[in-house]
């Protein structure tokens, strides 16, 4: 069985490498960034008398594209908009069209939930077609709360884009009604757009705005940067464009029309290999839990895994490939972190100690401890266990890369589903496994008795701290739920400057060190304390897989940030474990000299 499991896991790793190589080739050709200015911002804030003066004003800025806005409530007529577009083309600019203006805000969803509303007047698809004919834009964007023709004419709007060979600018954080439906209908026509909306600009200076745009390009693969100008300070906009131009060149990006991805999908063989690897992980879990589950529960788990495998295959070949890919990716994201940390896989319960000549004996707390090891040797053993766990997580990452091998995930038209589930379920599974394993150690846990011995005020503080940690952890798994503290923002900025791709703080500051600490404490003889550390240590392995769920981010960036997270986490975890063992050694004479 172990050989079969090893073969299945190897297939998953091979699938990840194969699909990953294809993605890297695609991303290598996806290095052109387009900068676009808003014409209305320019005319309103530059102090220029007309279009000709405004274009002369921005000539040194080296901008290739201008966004022309057609507003249902505006004063410009259709012929006037067309004339402006023609004048821009004559000066060598690419013309982008924004249909509708409305309330320029990034928090449309929040305003909707608060009962507020923006401009209700929008263009129909027929009116939009007339605008496209007059302006002849290369990219079309939509202002306000919805795309033109929503909700009944989205299909007609998609047909217009195909007929006119027009790109749809999918704006980050816009929250517009109908944008996802439109993007899903014309994935080959989608260009991802990042902008800082006017209501946000007051919170940024040139340096911080440039950092945000560069982060969108480098970490989330946005290729059209829609630059808005600060009201009354157009020169700051020029400084921003110049800063972006030089920074993009330094990072290896070229300037020009925003590229679009070809209709790439990984071969079905890689998907099957990834599914086989997930099945191997489930089989391994079943093997390590054989002594902790009764026969009926084991049978139920196996039947459930088999049914899910068959269901995913049917989904992929007969129903919906995107849904099948999402299902497999979520299954891997839950299974592999659990397998990587669950103590039933790596720890040896007292009743199953190996022979004494293999260097093992019953430990001080009734569990299993290595004999004659120094603190440094325990740290080394823990780091080796951490390496094994990381290799299992790496197989899981490979499965996710293979499962999500579709250009629609790269464009974020389709997304990984189940971020909350993958963040919570492995931690719960590790907790259940740790509790079950702790009970097998033999010594009564007496949890209730120990809880009653704690003063009431301490129980309240402890419960509040645990609850707060859970709320923050769950809330931070999505966007815009719990804001990032200022101190953490400063740490992130430092890491962005120190690394090409910033490693995740939850990995190298929390998850990885706690996991290493848990391994070491367990083998040192503090079994239950070690198991308790393993549970939050699962966060690091979860975060590692979550990094590869962001397929719209460059794969090279995901590999880089995971690698440095592991290196930093291993270093901090080893140092933390050694310090803790030193304290424990001083408190216990029998360990003081180790």
RODO-2510 file (C-alpha; in nm, 4 decimals, decimal comma):
residues 594
     n   res          X          Y          Z
     1     x     0,0000     0,0000     0,0000
     2     x     0,2829     0,2415     0,0854
     3     x     0,4392     0,1905    -0,2581
     4     x     0,1063     0,2607    -0,4273
     5     x     0,0621     0,5762    -0,2213
     6     x     0,4149     0,6899    -0,3117
     7     x     0,3448     0,6380    -0,6820
     8     x     0,0171     0,8301    -0,6631
     9     x     0,1797     1,1212    -0,4803
    10     x     0,4605     1,1289    -0,7352
    11     x     0,2008     1,1565    -1,0126
    12     x     0,0578     1,4637    -0,8405
    13     x     0,4004     1,6239    -0,8154
    14     x     0,4700     1,5426    -1,1800
    15     x     0,1367     1,6936    -1,2806
    16     x     0,2179     2,0126    -1,0916
    17     x     0,5611     2,0369    -1,2539
    18     x     0,4179     1,9766    -1,6020
    19     x     0,1364     2,2293    -1,5723
    20     x     0,3601     2,4714    -1,3860
    21     x     0,6145     2,4668    -1,6700
    22     x     0,3388     2,5583    -1,9154
    23     x     0,2241     2,8432    -1,6935
    24     x     0,5759     2,9767    -1,6573
    25     x     0,6125     2,9879    -2,0359
    26     x     0,2823     3,1753    -2,0680
    27     x     0,3732     3,4196    -1,7945
    28     x     0,7142     3,4857    -1,9497
    29     x     0,5372     3,6236    -2,2582
    30     x     0,2857     3,8151    -2,0453
    31     x     0,5175     4,1019    -1,9477
    32     x     0,3772     4,4088    -2,1247
    33     x     0,2042     4,6804    -1,9224
    34     x    -0,0156     4,9583    -2,0583
    35     x    -0,0552     5,2962    -1,8861
    36     x    -0,3728     5,4944    -1,9506
    37     x    -0,4750     5,8437    -1,8373
    38     x    -0,8290     5,9694    -1,7907
    39     x    -0,9104     6,2509    -2,0339
    40     x    -1,1677     6,4149    -1,8063
    41     x    -0,9169     6,4266    -1,5209
    42     x    -0,6662     6,5858    -1,7540
    43     x    -0,8992     6,8513    -1,8891
    44     x    -1,0400     6,9374    -1,5462
    45     x    -0,7150     6,9529    -1,3502
    46     x    -0,4419     7,0637    -1,5869
    47     x    -0,5624     7,4191    -1,6396
    48     x    -0,5317     7,3705    -2,0167
    49     x    -0,7838     7,5460    -2,2381
    50     x    -0,8508     7,2581    -2,4739
    51     x    -0,7594     6,9091    -2,5871
    52     x    -0,4572     7,0207    -2,7881
    53     x    -0,3039     7,2033    -2,4912
    54     x    -0,3745     6,9095    -2,2622
    55     x    -0,2018     6,6639    -2,4950
    56     x     0,0965     6,8943    -2,5210
    57     x     0,1041     6,9106    -2,1398
    58     x     0,1321     6,5302    -2,1020
    59     x     0,3625     6,4695    -2,3974
    60     x     0,6722     6,4224    -2,1741
    61     x     0,4889     6,1659    -1,9603
    62     x     0,5285     5,8810    -2,2099
    63     x     0,1685     5,7572    -2,1872
    64     x     0,0350     5,5382    -2,4670
    65     x    -0,3390     5,5373    -2,3949
    66     x    -0,6163     5,7834    -2,3072
    67     x    -0,9554     5,6924    -2,1593
    68     x    -1,2477     5,8829    -2,3102
    69     x    -1,5668     5,8817    -2,1010
    70     x    -1,9185     5,8812    -2,2457
    71     x    -2,1605     5,9819    -1,9692
    72     x    -2,5407     5,9538    -2,0087
    73     x    -2,5720     6,2709    -1,8021
    74     x    -2,2794     6,4477    -1,9687
    75     x    -2,2854     6,7384    -2,2109
    76     x    -2,0840     6,5776    -2,4896
    77     x    -2,2760     6,4557    -2,7908
    78     x    -2,1915     6,1373    -2,9754
    79     x    -2,0203     6,3216    -3,2645
    80     x    -1,8137     6,5241    -3,0168
    81     x    -1,6932     6,2093    -2,8421
    82     x    -1,6012     6,0615    -3,1796
    83     x    -1,4090     6,3745    -3,2800
    84     x    -1,2104     6,3687    -2,9568
    85     x    -1,1207     6,0032    -3,0127
    86     x    -1,0072     6,0787    -3,3682
    87     x    -0,7919     6,3667    -3,2454
    88     x    -0,6273     6,1360    -2,9912
    89     x    -0,5506     5,8735    -3,2545
    90     x    -0,3956     6,1361    -3,4793
    91     x    -0,1561     6,2213    -3,1965
    92     x    -0,0575     5,8540    -3,1672
    93     x    -0,2602     5,7548    -2,8589
    94     x    -0,4591     5,4369    -2,8154
    95     x    -0,8183     5,5230    -2,7317
    96     x    -0,9999     5,3447    -2,4508
    97     x    -1,3707     5,4036    -2,3944
    98     x    -1,5427     5,4205    -2,0581
    99     x    -1,9184     5,3899    -2,0917
   100     x    -2,1011     5,5653    -1,8095
   101     x    -1,9529     5,7610    -1,5254
   102     x    -2,1734     5,7328    -1,2198
   103     x    -2,0233     5,7257    -0,8727
   104     x    -1,6497     5,6642    -0,9094
   105     x    -1,5896     5,4546    -0,5996
   106     x    -1,4257     5,1222    -0,5260
   107     x    -1,6783     5,0338    -0,2555
   108     x    -1,9930     4,9852    -0,4636
   109     x    -2,0752     4,6666    -0,2763
   110     x    -2,0439     4,8375     0,0619
   111     x    -2,2646     5,1258    -0,0475
   112     x    -2,5206     4,8819    -0,1778
   113     x    -2,5322     4,7032     0,1568
   114     x    -2,5759     5,0386     0,3301
   115     x    -2,8775     5,1187     0,1144
   116     x    -2,7015     5,3888    -0,0867
   117     x    -2,7109     5,4099    -0,4627
   118     x    -2,5159     5,5742    -0,7401
   119     x    -2,6208     5,6944    -1,0813
   120     x    -2,9113     5,4847    -1,2096
   121     x    -2,8951     5,6062    -1,5707
   122     x    -2,6913     5,3809    -1,7978
   123     x    -2,6457     5,3141    -2,1673
   124     x    -2,8294     5,0363    -2,3454
   125     x    -2,6379     4,7915    -2,5613
   126     x    -2,7676     4,9667    -2,8728
   127     x    -2,6362     5,3017    -2,7485
   128     x    -2,3083     5,1370    -2,6527
   129     x    -2,2764     4,9952    -3,0050
   130     x    -2,3196     5,3468    -3,1461
   131     x    -2,0456     5,4733    -2,9128
   132     x    -1,8125     5,1926    -3,0154
   133     x    -1,8743     5,2718    -3,3813
   134     x    -1,7983     5,6409    -3,3298
   135     x    -1,4979     5,6076    -3,0983
   136     x    -1,3400     5,2842    -3,2310
   137     x    -1,1761     5,2041    -2,8968
   138     x    -0,9311     4,9239    -2,8262
   139     x    -1,0678     4,8557    -2,4763
   140     x    -1,4057     4,9292    -2,3226
   141     x    -1,4644     4,9898    -1,9519
   142     x    -1,7816     5,0670    -1,7625
   143     x    -1,8385     5,3304    -1,4971
   144     x    -2,0983     5,3274    -1,2235
   145     x    -2,2632     5,0265    -1,0669
   146     x    -2,3259     4,8009    -1,3681
   147     x    -2,2194     4,7179    -1,7192
   148     x    -2,4303     4,8427    -2,0071
   149     x    -2,7455     4,6421    -2,0696
   150     x    -2,7431     4,4632    -1,7355
   151     x    -2,9250     4,2391    -1,6542
   152     x    -3,1144     4,1442    -1,9708
   153     x    -2,8709     4,2392    -2,2470
   154     x    -2,5390     4,0983    -2,1249
   155     x    -2,5426     3,8338    -2,3995
   156     x    -2,5942     4,1039    -2,6644
   157     x    -2,3116     4,3070    -2,5126
   158     x    -2,0842     4,0016    -2,5307
   159     x    -2,1732     3,9614    -2,8977
   160     x    -2,0848     4,3263    -2,9569
   161     x    -1,7387     4,2727    -2,8093
   162     x    -1,6791     3,9718    -3,0317
   163     x    -1,8003     4,1422    -3,3490
   164     x    -1,5989     4,4593    -3,2832
   165     x    -1,2940     4,2612    -3,1629
   166     x    -1,3048     4,4790    -2,8524
   167     x    -1,1363     4,4078    -2,5179
   168     x    -1,3336     4,4308    -2,1961
   169     x    -1,1511     4,5994    -1,9100
   170     x    -1,2315     4,4023    -1,5950
   171     x    -1,1580     4,6443    -1,3103
   172     x    -1,0332     4,5228    -0,9744
   173     x    -1,2561     4,6087    -0,6766
   174     x    -1,5245     4,7657    -0,8984
   175     x    -1,8027     4,5312    -0,7844
   176     x    -2,0135     4,6167    -1,0891
   177     x    -2,3262     4,4193    -1,1628
   178     x    -2,2870     4,2028    -1,4690
   179     x    -1,9077     4,2225    -1,4942
   180     x    -1,8556     3,8565    -1,4051
   181     x    -2,1265     3,7387    -1,6435
   182     x    -1,9782     3,9447    -1,9242
   183     x    -1,6221     3,8308    -1,8554
   184     x    -1,7311     3,4656    -1,8443
   185     x    -1,9046     3,5069    -2,1809
   186     x    -1,5982     3,6554    -2,3535
   187     x    -1,2891     3,5295    -2,1662
   188     x    -1,0641     3,5770    -2,4699
   189     x    -1,1529     3,9476    -2,4744
   190     x    -1,0757     4,0236    -2,1098
   191     x    -0,8012     4,2618    -1,9981
   192     x    -0,7564     4,3082    -1,6236
   193     x    -0,7472     4,6702    -1,5101
   194     x    -0,6190     4,8211    -1,1873
   195     x    -0,6907     5,1772    -1,0823
   196     x    -0,6988     5,3974    -0,7754
   197     x    -1,0389     5,5619    -0,7715
   198     x    -1,0612     5,9380    -0,7125
   199     x    -1,2181     5,8977    -0,3693
   200     x    -0,9144     5,6924    -0,2647
   201     x    -0,6476     5,9204    -0,4068
   202     x    -0,6490     6,1541    -0,1087
   203     x    -0,5034     5,8702     0,1020
   204     x    -0,2034     5,8280    -0,1291
   205     x     0,1011     6,0225    -0,2280
   206     x     0,3064     5,9510    -0,5399
   207     x     0,5272     5,6925    -0,3703
   208     x     0,2466     5,4921    -0,2083
   209     x     0,0311     5,5078    -0,5225
   210     x     0,3201     5,3795    -0,7327
   211     x     0,3788     5,0988    -0,4813
   212     x     0,0145     4,9925    -0,5069
   213     x     0,0185     4,9901    -0,8879
   214     x     0,3447     4,7961    -0,8958
   215     x     0,2074     4,5470    -0,6457
   216     x    -0,0941     4,4910    -0,8717
   217     x     0,1352     4,4290    -1,1696
   218     x     0,3898     4,2123    -0,9947
   219     x     0,1763     4,0098    -0,7544
   220     x    -0,1648     3,9949    -0,9271
   221     x    -0,0722     4,0180    -1,2972
   222     x    -0,2663     4,3336    -1,3856
   223     x    -0,1529     4,4630    -1,7219
   224     x    -0,3612     4,7784    -1,7770
   225     x    -0,3004     5,0548    -1,5241
   226     x    -0,5706     5,3211    -1,5348
   227     x    -0,4033     5,6233    -1,3757
   228     x    -0,6319     5,8868    -1,2274
   229     x    -0,5045     6,2340    -1,1439
   230     x    -0,5144     6,4142    -0,8104
   231     x    -0,7642     6,7019    -0,8333
   232     x    -0,5815     7,0295    -0,8775
   233     x    -0,2364     6,8685    -0,8933
   234     x    -0,1742     6,7234    -1,2393
   235     x     0,2046     6,7419    -1,1920
   236     x     0,1746     6,4731    -0,9219
   237     x     0,0114     6,2540    -1,1865
   238     x     0,3089     6,3139    -1,4129
   239     x     0,5469     6,2161    -1,1346
   240     x     0,3429     5,8986    -1,0763
   241     x     0,3603     5,8020    -1,4441
   242     x     0,7360     5,8648    -1,4561
   243     x     0,7887     5,6626    -1,1380
   244     x     0,5849     5,3744    -1,2763
   245     x     0,7674     5,3807    -1,6079
   246     x     1,1124     5,3591    -1,4528
   247     x     1,0062     5,0984    -1,1927
   248     x     0,8399     4,8759    -1,4538
   249     x     1,1501     4,8880    -1,6710
   250     x     1,3675     4,7978    -1,3723
   251     x     1,1439     4,4983    -1,2996
   252     x     1,1744     4,3704    -1,6571
   253     x     0,8338     4,4761    -1,7908
   254     x     0,7915     4,6350    -2,1313
   255     x     0,5433     4,9071    -2,2241
   256     x     0,2686     4,8753    -2,4821
   257     x    -0,0884     4,7526    -2,5356
   258     x    -0,2071     4,5271    -2,2547
   259     x    -0,1664     4,1631    -2,3643
   260     x    -0,4299     3,8961    -2,3359
   261     x    -0,3929     3,5277    -2,2658
   262     x    -0,4506     3,2537    -2,5225
   263     x    -0,7194     2,9908    -2,4495
   264     x    -0,4797     2,7683    -2,2568
   265     x    -0,5968     2,4626    -2,0637
   266     x    -0,3831     2,1870    -1,9179
   267     x    -0,4208     1,8393    -2,0674
   268     x    -0,6786     1,6131    -1,9087
   269     x    -0,4010     1,3655    -1,8248
   270     x    -0,2530     1,6113    -1,5739
   271     x    -0,5919     1,6524    -1,4133
   272     x    -0,6274     1,2761    -1,3735
   273     x    -0,2792     1,2524    -1,2251
   274     x    -0,3656     1,5266    -0,9768
   275     x    -0,6848     1,3448    -0,8821
   276     x    -0,4838     1,0257    -0,8320
   277     x    -0,2453     1,2083    -0,5995
   278     x    -0,5360     1,3363    -0,3914
   279     x    -0,6654     0,9783    -0,3707
   280     x    -0,3183     0,8712    -0,2536
   281     x    -0,3268     1,1334     0,0224
   282     x    -0,6674     1,0076     0,1338
   283     x    -0,5379     0,6502     0,1372
   284     x    -0,2439     0,7585     0,3509
   285     x    -0,4760     0,9333     0,5925
   286     x    -0,6790     0,6156     0,6145
   287     x    -0,3647     0,4158     0,6886
   288     x    -0,2468     0,6404     0,9727
   289     x    -0,5948     0,6626     1,1249
   290     x    -0,6607     0,2892     1,1123
   291     x    -0,6204     0,2540     1,4900
   292     x    -0,8334     0,5599     1,5661
   293     x    -1,1413     0,4871     1,3529
   294     x    -1,3748     0,1931     1,3808
   295     x    -1,4348    -0,0273     1,0785
   296     x    -1,7675     0,1339     0,9849
   297     x    -1,6255     0,4852     0,9918
   298     x    -1,3247     0,3778     0,7865
   299     x    -1,5553     0,2210     0,5291
   300     x    -1,7671     0,5348     0,5193
   301     x    -1,4615     0,7529     0,4616
   302     x    -1,3369     0,5307     0,1811
   303     x    -1,6753     0,5246     0,0119
   304     x    -1,6990     0,9017     0,0419
   305     x    -1,3550     0,9511    -0,1121
   306     x    -1,4372     0,7095    -0,3943
   307     x    -1,7691     0,8828    -0,4616
   308     x    -1,5995     1,2231    -0,4681
   309     x    -1,3347     1,0962    -0,7108
   310     x    -1,5975     0,9561    -0,9458
   311     x    -1,8028     1,2725    -0,9146
   312     x    -1,5036     1,4921    -1,0041
   313     x    -1,4281     1,2785    -1,3095
   314     x    -1,7900     1,2995    -1,4260
   315     x    -1,7908     1,6752    -1,3703
   316     x    -1,4714     1,7212    -1,5686
   317     x    -1,5583     1,5126    -1,8731
   318     x    -1,9366     1,5528    -1,8919
   319     x    -2,0587     1,8599    -1,7056
   320     x    -1,8338     2,1553    -1,6181
   321     x    -1,4547     2,1537    -1,6218
   322     x    -1,4256     2,4682    -1,4105
   323     x    -1,6443     2,3208    -1,1368
   324     x    -1,4454     1,9962    -1,1459
   325     x    -1,1190     2,1867    -1,1139
   326     x    -1,2544     2,3865    -0,8214
   327     x    -1,3757     2,0707    -0,6479
   328     x    -1,0394     1,8944    -0,6805
   329     x    -0,8445     2,2024    -0,5713
   330     x    -1,0584     2,2430    -0,2591
   331     x    -1,0271     1,8743    -0,1750
   332     x    -0,6480     1,8971    -0,2034
   333     x    -0,6380     2,2203    -0,0021
   334     x    -0,8137     2,0487     0,2877
   335     x    -0,6458     1,7060     0,2698
   336     x    -0,2757     1,7795     0,2242
   337     x    -0,2249     2,0275     0,5125
   338     x    -0,4026     1,7840     0,7441
   339     x    -0,1857     1,4948     0,6272
   340     x     0,1255     1,7098     0,6668
   341     x     0,0707     1,7797     1,0388
   342     x    -0,1609     1,5186     1,1875
   343     x     0,0304     1,3442     1,4702
   344     x    -0,0982     0,9990     1,3760
   345     x     0,1299     1,0195     1,0710
   346     x     0,4587     1,1243     1,2313
   347     x     0,4365     1,0599     1,6071
   348     x     0,4801     0,7210     1,7768
   349     x     0,2329     0,6429     2,0565
   350     x     0,3787     0,4714     2,3650
   351     x     0,2184     0,1378     2,2944
   352     x     0,3958     0,1224     1,9565
   353     x     0,7490     0,2166     2,0599
   354     x     1,0232     0,0745     1,8379
   355     x     1,2867    -0,1483     1,9948
   356     x     1,5354     0,0145     2,2282
   357     x     1,8235    -0,0387     1,9873
   358     x     1,6606     0,2101     1,7508
   359     x     1,7228     0,4879     1,9979
   360     x     1,3728     0,5254     2,1447
   361     x     1,2279     0,4898     2,4909
   362     x     0,9190     0,5851     2,6864
   363     x     0,9477     0,9546     2,7527
   364     x     0,9179     1,1576     3,0671
   365     x     0,5517     1,2433     3,0143
   366     x     0,4430     0,8936     2,9315
   367     x     0,4831     0,9372     2,5550
   368     x     0,7804     0,8848     2,3281
   369     x     1,1051     1,0783     2,3592
   370     x     1,4412     1,0311     2,1941
   371     x     1,7141     0,9352     2,4418
   372     x     2,0461     1,1056     2,4768
   373     x     1,9698     1,3893     2,2396
   374     x     2,0934     1,7408     2,2968
   375     x     1,8815     2,0451     2,2327
   376     x     2,0570     2,0965     1,8998
   377     x     1,9810     1,7377     1,7962
   378     x     1,6144     1,7810     1,8867
   379     x     1,6064     2,0973     1,6756
   380     x     1,7605     1,9037     1,3881
   381     x     1,5055     1,6228     1,4228
   382     x     1,2218     1,8763     1,4272
   383     x     1,3514     2,0498     1,1171
   384     x     1,3644     1,7151     0,9368
   385     x     1,0032     1,6507     1,0331
   386     x     0,9184     2,0002     0,9121
   387     x     1,0862     1,9180     0,5811
   388     x     0,8720     1,6051     0,5415
   389     x     0,5574     1,8041     0,6167
   390     x     0,6642     2,0682     0,3667
   391     x     0,7230     1,8042     0,0976
   392     x     0,3694     1,6768     0,1501
   393     x     0,2371     2,0318     0,1267
   394     x     0,4438     2,0756    -0,1904
   395     x     0,2706     1,7740    -0,3449
   396     x    -0,0596     1,9366    -0,2506
   397     x     0,0559     2,2594    -0,4143
   398     x     0,1399     2,0638    -0,7281
   399     x    -0,2068     1,9102    -0,7284
   400     x    -0,3612     2,2564    -0,7010
   401     x    -0,1466     2,3945    -0,9834
   402     x    -0,2527     2,1038    -1,2065
   403     x    -0,6176     2,1249    -1,1002
   404     x    -0,6420     2,4987    -1,1712
   405     x    -0,4565     2,4847    -1,5025
   406     x    -0,6920     2,7020    -1,7082
   407     x    -0,6426     3,0536    -1,8449
   408     x    -0,9737     3,1635    -1,6918
   409     x    -0,8237     3,1165    -1,3458
   410     x    -0,5220     3,3204    -1,4548
   411     x    -0,7569     3,6036    -1,5530
   412     x    -0,9580     3,5601    -1,2317
   413     x    -1,2733     3,5075    -1,4348
   414     x    -1,2943     3,1771    -1,2504
   415     x    -1,1564     3,1539    -0,8971
   416     x    -1,0631     2,8975    -0,6382
   417     x    -1,3674     2,8433    -0,4167
   418     x    -1,3583     2,7519    -0,0497
   419     x    -1,0972     2,9792     0,1094
   420     x    -1,2806     2,9739     0,4431
   421     x    -1,3198     2,5955     0,4298
   422     x    -0,9524     2,5346     0,3522
   423     x    -0,8543     2,7730     0,6327
   424     x    -1,0718     2,6104     0,8984
   425     x    -1,1170     2,2396     0,8215
   426     x    -0,7498     2,1318     0,8352
   427     x    -0,7062     2,3138     1,1675
   428     x    -1,0137     2,1407     1,3084
   429     x    -0,8923     1,8066     1,1741
   430     x    -0,5498     1,8594     1,3299
   431     x    -0,7157     1,9525     1,6599
   432     x    -0,9285     1,6381     1,6599
   433     x    -0,6238     1,4292     1,5701
   434     x    -0,4146     1,5897     1,8445
   435     x    -0,6834     1,5345     2,1092
   436     x    -0,7304     1,1735     2,0040
   437     x    -0,3583     1,1134     2,0066
   438     x    -0,3172     1,2831     2,3448
   439     x    -0,5738     1,0473     2,4945
   440     x    -0,3678     0,7523     2,3708
   441     x    -0,0683     0,8675     2,5749
   442     x    -0,2103     0,6959     2,8803
   443     x    -0,1975     0,9724     3,1378
   444     x    -0,5421     1,1221     3,2105
   445     x    -0,5793     1,4687     3,0610
   446     x    -0,8110     1,6001     3,3346
   447     x    -0,9007     1,8979     3,1208
   448     x    -1,2123     1,9911     3,3169
   449     x    -1,0338     1,9707     3,6477
   450     x    -0,7449     2,1857     3,5273
   451     x    -0,9897     2,4378     3,3801
   452     x    -1,1693     2,4690     3,7136
   453     x    -0,8375     2,5296     3,8893
   454     x    -0,7727     2,8401     3,6767
   455     x    -0,9009     3,1662     3,8350
   456     x    -1,2199     3,3032     3,6827
   457     x    -1,0529     3,6194     3,5537
   458     x    -0,7832     3,4137     3,3850
   459     x    -1,0457     3,1921     3,2220
   460     x    -1,2246     3,4982     3,0862
   461     x    -0,9001     3,6455     2,9498
   462     x    -0,7960     3,3136     2,7984
   463     x    -1,1356     3,2548     2,6371
   464     x    -1,1416     3,6102     2,4991
   465     x    -0,7898     3,5707     2,3609
   466     x    -0,8724     3,2412     2,1901
   467     x    -1,1984     3,3801     2,0512
   468     x    -1,0223     3,6925     1,9275
   469     x    -0,7516     3,4877     1,7592
   470     x    -1,0135     3,2728     1,5846
   471     x    -1,2120     3,5765     1,4687
   472     x    -0,9017     3,7491     1,3349
   473     x    -0,7781     3,4333     1,1623
   474     x    -1,1122     3,3594     0,9957
   475     x    -1,1787     3,7249     0,9159
   476     x    -0,8389     3,7708     0,7567
   477     x    -0,8861     3,4784     0,5174
   478     x    -1,0906     3,7029     0,2857
   479     x    -1,0667     4,0584     0,1548
   480     x    -1,1956     4,3659     0,3353
   481     x    -1,3232     4,1879     0,6483
   482     x    -1,0714     4,2864     0,9141
   483     x    -0,8375     4,5753     0,8310
   484     x    -0,4621     4,5245     0,8458
   485     x    -0,3021     4,7040     1,1450
   486     x    -0,0578     4,9847     1,0751
   487     x     0,2331     4,7926     1,2273
   488     x     0,1713     4,4960     1,0012
   489     x     0,1482     4,7277     0,7012
   490     x     0,4910     4,8633     0,7897
   491     x     0,6272     4,5094     0,8129
   492     x     0,4762     4,4283     0,4735
   493     x     0,6330     4,7360     0,3166
   494     x     0,9716     4,6369     0,4596
   495     x     0,9351     4,2825     0,3247
   496     x     0,8313     4,4107    -0,0178
   497     x     1,1500     4,6137    -0,0313
   498     x     1,3659     4,3291     0,0970
   499     x     1,2262     4,0556    -0,1304
   500     x     1,1132     4,0478    -0,4908
   501     x     0,7958     3,8752    -0,3692
   502     x     0,6972     3,9314    -0,0078
   503     x     0,6789     3,6098     0,2020
   504     x     0,3608     3,5675     0,4014
   505     x     0,3848     3,6731     0,7647
   506     x     0,1365     3,4091     0,8796
   507     x     0,3775     3,1459     0,7507
   508     x     0,7176     3,2523     0,8809
   509     x     0,5988     3,4319     1,1956
   510     x     0,3212     3,1970     1,3108
   511     x     0,2608     2,8705     1,1295
   512     x     0,6071     2,7343     1,0536
   513     x     0,7688     2,8260     1,3896
   514     x     0,4801     2,6759     1,5878
   515     x     0,4905     2,3561     1,3843
   516     x     0,8637     2,3138     1,4439
   517     x     0,8135     2,3968     1,8121
   518     x     0,5420     2,1326     1,8354
   519     x     0,7607     1,8637     1,6787
   520     x     1,0454     1,9431     1,9157
   521     x     0,8393     1,9608     2,2342
   522     x     0,6757     1,6303     2,1534
   523     x     1,0013     1,4434     2,1040
   524     x     1,1608     1,6199     2,4032
   525     x     0,8993     1,4665     2,6281
   526     x     0,6396     1,7458     2,6494
   527     x     0,3991     1,5553     2,4294
   528     x     0,0726     1,7316     2,5033
   529     x     0,2277     2,0774     2,4840
   530     x     0,3845     1,9798     2,1539
   531     x     0,0544     1,8533     2,0176
   532     x    -0,1105     2,1787     2,1258
   533     x     0,1457     2,3747     1,9220
   534     x     0,0929     2,1542     1,6168
   535     x    -0,2707     2,2684     1,5804
   536     x    -0,2014     2,6400     1,5099
   537     x     0,1126     2,5289     1,3279
   538     x    -0,1207     2,3936     1,0604
   539     x    -0,1756     2,7546     0,9499
   540     x     0,1626     2,7636     0,7785
   541     x     0,0893     2,4603     0,5607
   542     x    -0,2578     2,5942     0,4798
   543     x    -0,1137     2,9291     0,3792
   544     x     0,1443     2,7602     0,1575
   545     x    -0,1274     2,5854    -0,0413
   546     x    -0,3430     2,8972    -0,0407
   547     x    -0,0603     3,0815    -0,2159
   548     x    -0,0897     2,8438    -0,5116
   549     x    -0,4678     2,8848    -0,5185
   550     x    -0,4112     3,2416    -0,6443
   551     x    -0,3593     3,1428    -1,0055
   552     x    -0,3880     3,5056    -1,1210
   553     x    -0,0588     3,5642    -0,9386
   554     x     0,2628     3,4701    -1,1228
   555     x     0,3695     3,1152    -1,0463
   556     x     0,7304     3,2257    -1,0081
   557     x     0,6129     3,4705    -0,7422
   558     x     0,4198     3,2008    -0,5564
   559     x     0,7257     2,9743    -0,5567
   560     x     0,9511     3,2574    -0,4416
   561     x     0,7348     3,3768    -0,1548
   562     x     0,6755     3,0186    -0,0360
   563     x     1,0472     2,9398    -0,0490
   564     x     1,1469     3,2429     0,1553
   565     x     0,8585     3,1831     0,3943
   566     x     0,9937     2,8328     0,4560
   567     x     1,3517     2,9533     0,5019
   568     x     1,2564     3,2318     0,7418
   569     x     1,0036     3,0132     0,9227
   570     x     1,2537     2,7305     0,9656
   571     x     1,5130     2,9695     1,1049
   572     x     1,2713     3,1333     1,3466
   573     x     1,1190     2,7997     1,4446
   574     x     1,4567     2,6429     1,5152
   575     x     1,5653     2,9408     1,7270
   576     x     1,2331     2,9431     1,9154
   577     x     1,2514     2,5685     1,9844
   578     x     1,6087     2,5907     2,1127
   579     x     1,5164     2,8777     2,3454
   580     x     1,2120     2,6937     2,4825
   581     x     1,4121     2,3741     2,5367
   582     x     1,6757     2,5756     2,7224
   583     x     1,4083     2,7059     2,9597
   584     x     1,2610     2,3585     3,0069
   585     x     1,6079     2,2152     3,0669
   586     x     1,6750     2,4624     3,3484
   587     x     1,3453     2,3750     3,5131
   588     x     1,4073     2,0004     3,4889
   589     x     1,7398     1,8761     3,6313
   590     x     1,7253     1,5541     3,4320
   591     x     1,7358     1,7580     3,1072
   592     x     1,9555     2,0472     3,2148
   593     x     2,2782     1,9096     3,0651
   594     x     2,1337     1,8149     2,7246
***
